[in-house]
């Protein structure tokens, strides 16, 4: 059966984990605003992060195609044969080259930091997801995201330590809530990462404890930033407080047996609130 180019592109787009891809790209753009990148550099950064997330998402579905067929996933175009493996591999190659090339246009330091993010995502897809070390790529990758942004400035600036910690904490929350709904399917196909070993309840509580940690560390970073006015500090603290409340809500939902995609969306919403508040506060996120 032949497929049209339009349907192939649509199937590829659905194979890129579009929700998380758009969310992470948006986070990077808002972070760029907080750091004060000009419009041109922000555009290049956003395009690079988007390409990188497309690469990670699409490679994930490529690696997992056989497993997705085994568990009957109806939301996976590659598993359903709606797009060929060859087309997906070509697309992965193109977006990966774009992701690396675009970031290096912003400087070698930003390029290296983004490469760390990309390698972390690929390492997870290619095997770490099946081990007790499954959280490490998320800690390293999302921990590097603030560095990608600050190092993309002209001149490059080192990220504040607290910003790296916040990124790493969000990485933990994103990983654990993203896999919670798939624990049973994953176990049937040999994927036993750290959340699987902890179990549904403990994994969920760890996720929202990490989210709460991100909120508290952000608040501390804002309070220690002597360049901020009280009004700007207050704007940032509102976001931190909101994220802390959302972490408590998430923990309560987990205790009540929730393990849906809604928990992942809650974490992403908290991340966006926190990052927007940082942009409003005007903190540069730099050391």
Buried (B, 14 or more C-beta within 10 A) or exposed (E): EEBEEEEBBBBBBBBBBEBBBBBBBBBBBBBBBBBBBEEEBBBBBBBBBBBBBBBBBBBBBBBBBEBBBEBEBEEBBBBBEBBEEEBBEEBBEEBBEBBBEBBBBBBEBBBBBBBBBBBBBBBBBEEBBBBEBBBBBBBBBBBBBBBBBBBBBEEBBBBBEBBBBBBBBBBBBBBBBBBBBBBEBBEEBEBBBBBBEBEBEEBBBBBBBBBBBBBBBBBBBBEEBEEBEEEBBBBBBBBBBBBBBBBEBBBEBBEEEBBEEEBBBBBBBBBBBBBBBBBBBBBBBBE
